[in-house]
Amino acid sequence: MDGTRRSDIRPGIRVHIVLKADQRSGRLTEGIVKDILTSSPTHHHGIKVRLEDGQVGRVKEILKDEN
């Protein structure tokens, strides 16, 4: 699932984001969502979030739980 719809994202889920510094390379960073920073219901580049470790980026993929 991609991260373009705000309704698909909530605190506590595991995601892949692209950091601002990694936009050119497309390198993804994995983490758990702490805060949702985008207020609009959709964003074509991905919803901007803050991870629990403080990194900020746009969601590129929502990861399924292994449970």
C-alpha positions in Angstrom: 0.0 0.0 0.0 1.4 3.4 -0.9 1.3 6.4 1.5 -0.7 8.9 -0.5 -3.9 8.7 1.6 -3.9 10.1 5.1 -6.7 7.8 6.1 -4.4 4.8 5.6 -1.8 6.1 8.1 -2.0 6.2 11.9 0.5 6.4 14.7 2.1 3.1 15.6 2.2 1.6 12.1 5.5 0.6 10.4 6.3 2.4 7.2 9.0 3.2 4.7 9.6 6.9 4.2 11.9 8.9 2.0 13.8 11.6 3.8 14.3 15.1 2.3 18.0 14.4 1.9 17.3 11.1 0.1 14.7 12.3 -2.4 17.2 12.2 -5.3 18.4 8.7 -4.6 15.0 7.4 -3.4 16.6 5.7 -0.4 14.0 4.5 2.0 14.1 4.6 5.8 12.0 2.2 7.9 10.3 3.3 11.1 7.2 3.6 13.2 4.9 6.6 12.8 4.7 9.0 15.7 2.9 12.0 14.2 1.1 12.7 10.9 2.3 16.1 9.7 0.2 16.5 6.4 -3.2 17.9 7.1 -4.8 17.3 3.7 -6.5 14.0 3.0 -4.2 13.0 0.1 -0.7 14.1 -1.2 0.7 12.8 -4.5 4.3 12.5 -3.1 3.2 10.8 0.1 1.9 11.9 3.5 4.5 13.6 5.6 5.1 11.9 9.0 7.5 12.0 11.9 8.9 8.7 13.0 9.3 7.7 16.7 13.1 8.4 16.3 12.4 12.0 15.2 13.1 11.6 11.4 10.7 13.3 9.1 9.8 12.2 5.6 7.0 11.2 3.2 5.5 7.8 3.3 6.3 5.6 0.3 5.0 2.3 1.6 2.9 1.0 4.5 4.4 -2.3 5.7 2.2 -5.2 6.8 2.6 -6.5 10.4 4.2 -9.9 10.7 1.7 -11.0 13.4 
